[in-house]
Amino acid sequence: MNIVANDPNLLGSIRELFSRLSESRYRESWELQHLLFSLGYCDSLAPEAEIAAAMEVARTDWTPDEGAT
């Protein structure tokens, strides 16, 4: 039984994935869900909505002008 239902470091994992694999920045959230799990960043499939929210924050690292609007 999991005490933590989601990965507390999801944003950090997505930022690392974006920095290592630049082509992953243009994937959809359901594609990143599979990538994160397959590459061992998560122990289980993270909820798609949480991945989408973390993607929006992580993308501001690469395009800070778009994140300010």
N, C-alpha and C positions, 0 to 999 in steps of 0.2 A: 504494500500500500504506500503510495507516494504522499509525503507530507506536503510537499510543494507541488501544486498541480501544473504549474508552468515553469519554464526555464527563466530564472531571475536574471540571467546574463544574455538574454536574447538580442538585445541591442548591440552589445559588445561582439557577439558572434556574427551578426550581420555586418557590422563595420569591418571586422577582420576578413570575412568572406569577400566583401566588396573591394578591399585593398589587395587581397591575394589574386582574386579572379575578377578582373575589371568587367568582363562580359556579363557577370552575374548582376550588375547594377541595372540591367535592362530586362530582367526576368519578372514574371508575375509572382504574386505571393504564393500561389499554390506550387509553382516551380521551385521557389526558394525553400518551401516547406520540405520538399523531397531532397534538395541539395544539402540543407543543414543536417538532416537526419542521415543521409547516405555518407556524408563526409565526416560524421562523428561529432559535429558541433552540438547536437542535442541527443538525449537518450531516447526520446520519443518524438512523435510528430507534434510540433507546436501548433496551436490554433492559428488558422489562416488570418483571422482579424488582428491578432497580436503581431504577426509577422508583417502585415500591411502597415500597421502603425509604426513599427520599428523601422521599416524600410523608408518611410517618409522622413523620419528623423535622421537616419543614416545618410540619405541622399543630400541633406543640407550640408554635410561635410564636403561633398564634391561640387555642389552648386549652391554656395551660400547666398547668392543674390536671389535665387528663386525661393529659398526658405524664408527670406525676410518679408516677402509679400503675403 
